[in-house]
Amino acid sequence: MKIGAQLAVWLCAAFCLICLGGAITALSGAPSIPDALEREASYGYAAFYGFLAVVAAVFGVLSWMIAKGKFGAVE
């Protein structure tokens, strides 16, 4: 199965937004957790989802550059 560059841009954007939502949810709920270990785990989940959002954004930008022909001629 082949995914076009333009479709990859939109899929990366959607995945990035989902990951950012998970990270914000984990960060906003962490201060209300009374147990220190669970609070630290929540911060870890937020960092992981933030990392995934950054990776999705980078691949989205690369896909956008491929779609615009920045790396060579589009066939």
DADA-V957416 format. One record per residue. N is the residue number from 1. SS is DSSP state (a for helix, b for strand, c for the rest). PHI is phi in radians with two decimals (NA if undefined). BURIAL is I if it has 16 or more other C-alpha atoms within 10 Angstrom, else O. Layout:
# DADA-V957416
n = [N | N]
ss = [SS | SS]
phi = [PHI | PHI]
burial = [BURIAL | BURIAL]
This chain:
# DADA-V957416
n = [1 | 2 | 3 | 4 | 5 | 6 | 7 | 8 | 9 | 10 | 11 | 12 | 13 | 14 | 15 | 16 | 17 | 18 | 19 | 20 | 21 | 22 | 23 | 24 | 25 | 26 | 27 | 28 | 29 | 30 | 31 | 32 | 33 | 34 | 35 | 36 | 37 | 38 | 39 | 40 | 41 | 42 | 43 | 44 | 45 | 46 | 47 | 48 | 49 | 50 | 51 | 52 | 53 | 54 | 55 | 56 | 57 | 58 | 59 | 60 | 61 | 62 | 63 | 64 | 65 | 66 | 67 | 68 | 69 | 70 | 71 | 72 | 73 | 74 | 75]
ss = [c | c | c | c | a | a | a | a | a | a | a | a | a | a | a | a | a | a | a | a | a | a | a | a | a | a | a | a | a | a | c | c | c | c | c | a | a | a | a | a | a | a | a | a | a | a | a | a | a | a | a | a | a | a | a | a | a | a | a | a | a | a | a | a | a | a | a | a | c | c | c | c | c | c | c]
phi = [NA | -1.84 | -1.90 | -1.23 | -1.14 | -1.18 | -1.14 | -1.10 | -1.06 | -1.22 | -1.17 | -1.14 | -1.11 | -1.14 | -1.13 | -1.09 | -1.15 | -1.12 | -1.15 | -1.11 | -1.09 | -1.14 | -1.17 | -1.16 | -1.10 | -1.15 | -1.22 | -1.28 | -1.57 | -1.10 | -1.11 | -1.51 | -1.48 | -1.28 | -1.40 | -1.13 | -1.16 | -1.20 | -1.12 | -1.12 | -1.13 | -1.12 | -1.14 | -1.14 | -1.10 | -1.10 | -1.14 | -1.11 | -1.18 | -1.12 | -1.07 | -1.08 | -1.14 | -1.14 | -1.09 | -1.11 | -1.14 | -1.11 | -1.19 | -1.14 | -1.14 | -1.08 | -1.14 | -1.10 | -1.14 | -1.15 | -1.12 | -1.49 | 1.43 | -1.28 | -1.85 | 2.44 | -1.23 | -1.46 | -1.68]
burial = [O | O | O | O | I | O | O | I | I | O | O | I | I | I | I | I | O | O | I | I | I | I | I | I | O | I | I | O | O | I | O | O | O | O | O | O | O | O | I | O | O | I | I | O | I | I | I | O | I | I | I | I | I | O | O | I | I | O | I | I | I | I | I | I | I | I | I | O | O | O | O | O | O | O | O]
